[in-house]
Amino acid sequence: MEKSTPHYELAEVKAEVRRLGSKAFTMSAREGGRRMTLSLAQMLRIVHLLEYRMLHKSMTTYADH
């Protein structure tokens, strides 16, 4: 099922990531970053560089509901 509006404002997500730092990422996310050879600092920077126009759309999987 396609979603037309975001659940969270990007600015709020960025603020929380800035506030929480490494605690903003789950162990699974950190492991995924490591597999992509990303440092934690790089992961944080990527989140802060995100722009709304980069986020095309999201899809709900059947497991989500």
C-alpha positions, 0 to 999 in steps of 0.5 A, a space after each residue: 500500500 502506497 503512502 502519500 504523506 510521511 509519518 514523521 517530519 524530516 526536520 524532526 528526525 534530523 533533530 532526534 538523530 542530532 540529539 541522540 547521536 549513535 543511540 539513534 541507530 539500532 544495532 541492526 542499522 549499525 551492522 548494516 552501516 558497517 557492512 557498507 563500510 560506513 563509520 558512525 560519523 558517516 551514517 550521522 552525516 548522511 542523515 543530516 544531509 537528507 533532503 525531502 526531495 530525496 525521499 520519493 515514497 514509502 510502501 507498507 509491507 503486509 507485515 507492517 499491518 
